[in-house]
Amino acid sequence: ELKVVLTGGVFDILHYGHIYTLEKVKEKGDILIAVIATDETVKKAKGRKPIHSQKHRQRIVQALKPVDLAIIGEKDPRKMIKRINPDLIVYGYDQKPFITDYPYIKLKKGIKERKYKTSVIIEKLGI
């Protein structure tokens, strides 16, 4: 029986921290589904427009080796998660678990160097 793991994020400007996290998540199961935050969610959560559209971000994440399927999030994450019915939801070390009635874990560590934070990259680029 294959174990399905689910994770999510914005994935606006890919960097080493994203790759590291996706590799660690993939170690937790056989099939990795990555949920890409909608453009609307990015505006609400980050207080800025995404640099790349949700479709663009989905296509980029889908091309990454650890990811078996990249999907765009929905307005009601509970419905989406119920439909996928993952064996495990994996949150990054810097993410707050928001659905806790499914089996989940939070990665204990990640790439904590500030230079790998999307907000720092955006600041350096002057976007």
Z-matrix of the N, CA and C atoms (Angstrom, degrees):
N
C 1 1.462
C 2 1.523 1 109.38
N 3 1.316 2 115.28 1 131.24
C 4 1.454 3 120.66 2 -178.79
C 5 1.525 4 110.88 3 -83.63
N 6 1.320 5 115.59 4 141.35
C 7 1.453 6 121.51 5 179.61
C 8 1.527 7 109.09 6 -100.23
N 9 1.339 8 116.03 7 122.19
C 10 1.463 9 122.09 8 -179.69
C 11 1.526 10 109.53 9 -97.21
N 12 1.337 11 115.05 10 126.22
C 13 1.459 12 120.51 11 176.40
C 14 1.525 13 108.51 12 -114.79
N 15 1.310 14 114.89 13 144.28
C 16 1.462 15 122.12 14 -176.56
C 17 1.520 16 108.77 15 -124.12
N 18 1.321 17 115.75 16 136.77
C 19 1.457 18 121.29 17 173.79
C 20 1.515 19 107.49 18 -143.80
N 21 1.305 20 116.56 19 171.75
C 22 1.453 21 118.41 20 -178.89
C 23 1.506 22 112.16 21 -155.57
N 24 1.320 23 114.53 22 168.38
C 25 1.445 24 120.35 23 178.29
C 26 1.509 25 111.09 24 175.53
N 27 1.321 26 114.95 25 -176.94
C 28 1.461 27 121.17 26 179.74
C 29 1.534 28 109.30 27 -84.46
N 30 1.315 29 117.64 28 -47.96
C 31 1.461 30 123.82 29 179.12
C 32 1.536 31 111.49 30 56.55
N 33 1.332 32 116.71 31 45.35
C 34 1.454 33 120.33 32 -175.32
C 35 1.528 34 112.55 33 -78.10
N 36 1.302 35 116.51 34 -50.73
C 37 1.465 36 121.38 35 173.65
C 38 1.521 37 105.11 36 -121.17
N 39 1.310 38 116.63 37 105.35
C 40 1.465 39 119.54 38 -176.54
C 41 1.521 40 110.71 39 -64.98
N 42 1.319 41 115.11 40 139.75
C 43 1.453 42 121.01 41 177.91
C 44 1.521 43 108.90 42 -147.43
N 45 1.313 44 115.41 43 177.33
C 46 1.456 45 121.38 44 -174.69
C 47 1.535 46 112.72 45 -56.69
N 48 1.312 47 117.27 46 -35.65
C 49 1.467 48 120.17 47 178.88
C 50 1.522 49 112.14 48 -60.78
N 51 1.342 50 117.02 49 -38.12
C 52 1.463 51 120.27 50 177.19
C 53 1.533 52 110.86 51 -64.32
N 54 1.322 53 115.98 52 -46.22
C 55 1.467 54 120.30 53 -178.40
C 56 1.524 55 110.14 54 -62.49
N 57 1.317 56 116.53 55 -46.26
C 58 1.459 57 121.67 56 179.04
C 59 1.529 58 110.34 57 -56.44
N 60 1.323 59 116.44 58 -47.95
C 61 1.467 60 120.74 59 -178.42
C 62 1.522 61 111.25 60 -63.72
N 63 1.320 62 117.54 61 -45.97
C 64 1.471 63 119.99 62 -179.81
C 65 1.527 64 111.32 63 -62.62
N 66 1.316 65 117.70 64 -37.77
C 67 1.471 66 120.28 65 176.78
C 68 1.529 67 110.68 66 -64.24
N 69 1.336 68 117.25 67 -42.46
C 70 1.463 69 120.71 68 179.30
C 71 1.526 70 111.00 69 -66.36
N 72 1.323 71 117.67 70 -38.47
C 73 1.462 72 121.17 71 178.49
C 74 1.529 73 109.59 72 -65.12
N 75 1.315 74 116.91 73 -44.10
C 76 1.473 75 121.23 74 -178.97
C 77 1.530 76 111.21 75 -59.27
N 78 1.328 77 117.45 76 -31.63
C 79 1.472 78 121.06 77 178.28
C 80 1.527 79 112.18 78 -63.70
N 81 1.329 80 117.26 79 -17.92
C 82 1.470 81 121.44 80 -176.37
C 83 1.532 82 112.82 81 -86.76
N 84 1.332 83 117.57 82 -6.46
C 85 1.450 84 119.29 83 -178.49
C 86 1.511 85 112.53 84 -164.44
N 87 1.333 86 115.15 85 -171.32
C 88 1.459 87 121.46 86 -177.63
C 89 1.523 88 112.39 87 -97.44
N 90 1.314 89 116.78 88 -37.22
C 91 1.454 90 122.20 89 -177.81
C 92 1.524 91 108.20 90 -121.02
N 93 1.331 92 115.96 91 123.61
C 94 1.467 93 121.23 92 -179.80
C 95 1.521 94 109.44 93 -106.87
N 96 1.324 95 115.50 94 119.87
C 97 1.455 96 122.15 95 173.32
C 98 1.519 97 107.29 96 -107.39
N 99 1.337 98 115.58 97 123.48
C 100 1.462 99 121.32 98 178.91
C 101 1.524 100 108.61 99 -106.65
N 102 1.325 101 116.02 100 125.25
C 103 1.462 102 121.75 101 177.99
C 104 1.526 103 108.29 102 -95.16
N 105 1.319 104 115.22 103 125.22
C 106 1.455 105 122.12 104 -178.64
C 107 1.524 106 108.30 105 -95.50
N 108 1.310 107 117.16 106 126.78
C 109 1.466 108 121.44 107 179.60
C 110 1.524 109 110.30 108 -60.52
N 111 1.330 110 115.76 109 138.93
C 112 1.465 111 119.46 110 176.84
C 113 1.520 112 109.81 111 -68.71
N 114 1.325 113 115.46 112 160.98
C 115 1.464 114 119.92 113 177.10
C 116 1.527 115 110.17 114 -57.54
N 117 1.322 116 116.44 115 -40.33
C 118 1.463 117 121.80 116 179.68
C 119 1.531 118 111.25 117 -63.15
N 120 1.323 119 116.76 118 -41.82
C 121 1.466 120 121.38 119 178.82
C 122 1.524 121 110.77 120 -63.93
N 123 1.326 122 116.63 121 -40.32
C 124 1.469 123 120.23 122 178.99
C 125 1.520 124 109.96 123 -60.98
N 126 1.330 125 117.04 124 -44.90
C 127 1.470 126 120.89 125 179.85
C 128 1.525 127 110.85 126 -59.14
N 129 1.342 128 116.36 127 -42.82
C 130 1.470 129 120.67 128 -179.37
C 131 1.528 130 111.71 129 -70.17
N 132 1.314 131 116.33 130 -48.59
C 133 1.466 132 120.81 131 -172.89
C 134 1.524 133 113.44 132 -76.66
N 135 1.321 134 117.26 133 -36.95
C 136 1.467 135 121.00 134 -174.80
C 137 1.521 136 113.29 135 -103.30
N 138 1.326 137 116.92 136 -12.89
C 139 1.459 138 120.24 137 -179.37
C 140 1.517 139 113.49 138 71.09
N 141 1.315 140 116.50 139 23.79
C 142 1.460 141 121.75 140 179.50
C 143 1.524 142 109.08 141 -151.25
N 144 1.310 143 114.45 142 159.65
C 145 1.462 144 119.34 143 173.96
C 146 1.523 145 108.04 144 -74.17
N 147 1.316 146 117.52 145 146.78
C 148 1.473 147 117.66 146 174.40
C 149 1.525 148 109.95 147 -68.57
N 150 1.298 149 116.59 148 150.92
C 151 1.461 150 121.08 149 177.78
C 152 1.525 151 109.43 150 -73.75
N 153 1.321 152 115.61 151 -40.63
C 154 1.466 153 121.79 152 179.12
C 155 1.527 154 108.71 153 -112.15
N 156 1.323 155 116.25 154 145.93
C 157 1.467 156 120.53 155 179.02
C 158 1.528 157 110.34 156 -65.89
N 159 1.323 158 115.72 157 161.16
C 160 1.467 159 120.22 158 179.56
C 161 1.534 160 110.93 159 -59.69
N 162 1.312 161 118.19 160 -37.33
C 163 1.471 162 121.36 161 178.62
C 164 1.528 163 110.66 162 -65.55
N 165 1.320 164 116.15 163 -42.12
C 166 1.465 165 121.69 164 178.89
C 167 1.538 166 109.23 165 -62.92
N 168 1.332 167 116.33 166 -47.67
C 169 1.467 168 120.45 167 -179.93
C 170 1.529 169 111.18 168 -63.28
N 171 1.323 170 117.09 169 -38.04
C 172 1.471 171 120.76 170 177.62
C 173 1.528 172 110.45 171 -61.49
N 174 1.307 173 116.66 172 -45.52
C 175 1.468 174 121.20 173 -177.79
C 176 1.527 175 110.97 174 -63.76
N 177 1.324 176 116.53 175 -41.01
C 178 1.470 177 120.35 176 179.65
C 179 1.527 178 110.54 177 -64.88
N 180 1.329 179 117.34 178 -47.25
C 181 1.466 180 120.84 179 -178.24
C 182 1.528 181 110.24 180 -66.67
N 183 1.322 182 117.47 181 -36.46
C 184 1.462 183 120.64 182 178.78
C 185 1.528 184 111.31 183 -60.10
N 186 1.327 185 117.09 184 -29.83
C 187 1.462 186 121.43 185 -178.03
C 188 1.532 187 113.24 186 -77.66
N 189 1.319 188 117.49 187 -9.89
C 190 1.469 189 120.48 188 -177.60
C 191 1.524 190 111.25 189 -77.37
N 192 1.301 191 115.75 190 138.41
C 193 1.466 192 122.48 191 -174.70
C 194 1.543 193 114.59 192 -54.74
N 195 1.328 194 119.61 193 -43.84
C 196 1.470 195 117.75 194 -176.69
C 197 1.534 196 113.81 195 -70.78
N 198 1.333 197 117.69 196 -17.95
C 199 1.461 198 121.73 197 -171.85
C 200 1.529 199 110.90 198 -90.99
N 201 1.324 200 115.31 199 124.12
C 202 1.467 201 120.10 200 176.84
C 203 1.521 202 111.57 201 -88.05
N 204 1.321 203 116.92 202 -32.83
C 205 1.456 204 120.95 203 179.62
C 206 1.520 205 108.86 204 -152.41
N 207 1.330 206 116.35 205 129.02
C 208 1.467 207 121.78 206 174.62
C 209 1.524 208 107.24 207 -112.09
N 210 1.329 209 115.61 208 126.87
C 211 1.464 210 120.49 209 -179.93
C 212 1.518 211 109.05 210 -126.76
N 213 1.313 212 115.70 211 155.08
C 214 1.455 213 120.43 212 176.80
C 215 1.522 214 108.33 213 -86.74
N 216 1.320 215 115.57 214 135.44
C 217 1.459 216 121.05 215 -179.56
C 218 1.521 217 112.27 216 -60.75
N 219 1.306 218 115.35 217 171.31
C 220 1.457 219 122.35 218 -179.03
C 221 1.516 220 109.38 219 -125.15
N 222 1.324 221 115.91 220 167.32
C 223 1.474 222 120.50 221 179.24
C 224 1.523 223 111.36 222 -60.33
N 225 1.320 224 115.93 223 -37.74
C 226 1.464 225 120.69 224 -179.28
C 227 1.526 226 109.16 225 -110.58
N 228 1.351 227 116.86 226 94.06
C 229 1.466 228 118.88 227 -177.14
C 230 1.523 229 113.02 228 -62.08
N 231 1.324 230 117.74 229 -27.67
C 232 1.475 231 119.68 230 179.59
C 233 1.525 232 111.50 231 -63.97
N 234 1.322 233 116.93 232 -42.05
C 235 1.470 234 120.43 233 178.79
C 236 1.524 235 110.41 234 -63.22
N 237 1.321 236 115.65 235 -43.49
C 238 1.457 237 120.69 236 -179.82
C 239 1.524 238 110.54 237 -62.77
N 240 1.315 239 116.35 238 -45.48
C 241 1.465 240 120.16 239 -179.23
C 242 1.530 241 110.52 240 -66.24
N 243 1.307 242 116.75 241 -38.99
C 244 1.468 243 120.05 242 177.71
C 245 1.527 244 110.56 243 -61.73
N 246 1.331 245 116.19 244 -40.52
C 247 1.468 246 120.77 245 179.70
C 248 1.532 247 110.75 246 -66.57
N 249 1.331 248 117.27 247 -41.87
C 250 1.469 249 121.53 248 179.99
C 251 1.523 250 110.45 249 -73.23
N 252 1.336 251 115.85 250 -38.59
C 253 1.465 252 123.04 251 -179.03
C 254 1.531 253 112.23 252 51.56
N 255 1.335 254 116.52 253 60.08
C 256 1.468 255 119.01 254 -178.47
C 257 1.524 256 111.64 255 -68.83
N 258 1.311 257 114.51 256 156.02
C 259 1.464 258 119.60 257 174.23
C 260 1.523 259 110.56 258 -75.35
N 261 1.331 260 115.48 259 -26.87
C 262 1.458 261 120.23 260 -176.57
C 263 1.524 262 109.55 261 -155.68
N 264 1.335 263 116.11 262 137.27
C 265 1.456 264 121.69 263 171.16
C 266 1.523 265 106.42 264 -104.84
N 267 1.323 266 116.43 265 131.56
C 268 1.460 267 120.68 266 -178.66
C 269 1.525 268 108.92 267 -117.09
N 270 1.318 269 115.42 268 122.39
C 271 1.460 270 122.23 269 177.24
C 272 1.523 271 109.06 270 -100.54
N 273 1.319 272 116.28 271 144.65
C 274 1.458 273 120.80 272 175.99
C 275 1.517 274 110.42 273 -68.40
N 276 1.315 275 116.13 274 163.41
C 277 1.469 276 120.78 275 -177.11
C 278 1.527 277 111.73 276 -58.90
N 279 1.333 278 116.98 277 -27.00
C 280 1.464 279 120.30 278 -176.70
C 281 1.527 280 112.46 279 -104.13
N 282 1.327 281 117.48 280 11.73
C 283 1.462 282 121.24 281 178.85
C 284 1.523 283 110.60 282 -102.94
N 285 1.317 284 115.07 283 148.00
C 286 1.464 285 120.43 284 177.76
C 287 1.532 286 108.48 285 -96.62
N 288 1.339 287 117.73 286 121.67
C 289 1.463 288 119.25 287 177.57
C 290 1.531 289 110.21 288 -59.15
N 291 1.321 290 116.49 289 125.53
C 292 1.460 291 119.13 290 -179.21
C 293 1.521 292 112.07 291 -115.40
N 294 1.324 293 117.57 292 -11.25
C 295 1.467 294 120.68 293 172.46
C 296 1.519 295 105.64 294 -124.45
N 297 1.303 296 114.61 295 110.90
C 298 1.467 297 118.86 296 -172.87
C 299 1.521 298 113.35 297 -116.13
N 300 1.342 299 116.75 298 6.58
C 301 1.456 300 117.48 299 178.78
C 302 1.530 301 111.88 300 -96.79
N 303 1.324 302 117.00 301 10.92
C 304 1.467 303 123.95 302 168.52
C 305 1.510 304 106.09 303 -115.36
N 306 1.325 305 117.80 304 154.68
C 307 1.463 306 118.04 305 176.02
C 308 1.527 307 109.32 306 -57.76
N 309 1.320 308 116.14 307 129.94
C 310 1.458 309 119.73 308 179.76
C 311 1.517 310 110.36 309 -146.86
N 312 1.311 311 114.14 310 158.55
C 313 1.462 312 121.34 311 171.40
C 314 1.525 313 107.24 312 -137.64
N 315 1.298 314 114.67 313 160.70
C 316 1.459 315 121.73 314 175.02
C 317 1.518 316 105.91 315 -118.18
N 318 1.324 317 116.85 316 127.01
C 319 1.460 318 118.86 317 178.39
C 320 1.524 319 108.96 318 -60.31
N 321 1.309 320 115.85 319 136.25
C 322 1.463 321 120.55 320 -176.03
C 323 1.524 322 112.48 321 -76.33
N 324 1.320 323 116.00 322 -28.67
C 325 1.455 324 117.16 323 -179.27
C 326 1.514 325 109.92 324 -142.35
N 327 1.302 326 114.06 325 160.47
C 328 1.454 327 121.47 326 177.83
C 329 1.510 328 107.79 327 -150.65
N 330 1.292 329 115.52 328 -169.25
C 331 1.457 330 120.45 329 176.17
C 332 1.525 331 106.49 330 -81.91
N 333 1.305 332 116.29 331 104.45
C 334 1.464 333 120.22 332 -173.17
C 335 1.526 334 113.26 333 -92.76
N 336 1.329 335 116.62 334 0.65
C 337 1.462 336 118.29 335 178.58
C 338 1.522 337 108.44 336 -67.09
N 339 1.304 338 116.68 337 127.84
C 340 1.471 339 121.39 338 -176.40
C 341 1.520 340 113.18 339 -58.07
N 342 1.320 341 117.11 340 -28.67
C 343 1.469 342 118.58 341 -177.10
C 344 1.522 343 111.87 342 -64.16
N 345 1.325 344 118.15 343 -15.11
C 346 1.460 345 121.30 344 179.21
C 347 1.520 346 112.68 345 -99.11
N 348 1.303 347 118.23 346 13.69
C 349 1.467 348 121.90 347 176.58
C 350 1.524 349 108.02 348 -91.00
N 351 1.322 350 116.45 349 135.10
C 352 1.459 351 120.40 350 -179.97
C 353 1.519 352 111.47 351 -57.12
N 354 1.327 353 117.14 352 -41.17
C 355 1.478 354 119.97 353 -178.63
C 356 1.523 355 111.05 354 -61.73
N 357 1.333 356 117.68 355 -35.94
C 358 1.467 357 121.22 356 179.27
C 359 1.529 358 109.60 357 -70.49
N 360 1.314 359 117.55 358 -40.04
C 361 1.460 360 121.39 359 178.69
C 362 1.531 361 109.72 360 -63.80
N 363 1.324 362 117.18 361 -43.95
C 364 1.471 363 121.77 362 178.78
C 365 1.531 364 110.05 363 -60.95
N 366 1.326 365 115.50 364 -42.67
C 367 1.471 366 120.04 365 179.25
C 368 1.531 367 110.84 366 -62.10
N 369 1.333 368 116.48 367 -44.69
C 370 1.466 369 120.15 368 -179.54
C 371 1.518 370 111.74 369 -65.28
N 372 1.322 371 116.34 370 -34.30
C 373 1.470 372 120.05 371 179.83
C 374 1.530 373 111.73 372 -77.64
N 375 1.328 374 115.91 373 -14.64
C 376 1.454 375 120.07 374 -179.47
C 377 1.525 376 113.73 375 71.30
N 378 1.317 377 114.60 376 31.78
C 379 1.475 378 120.27 377 -178.90
C 380 1.514 379 110.42 378 -86.80
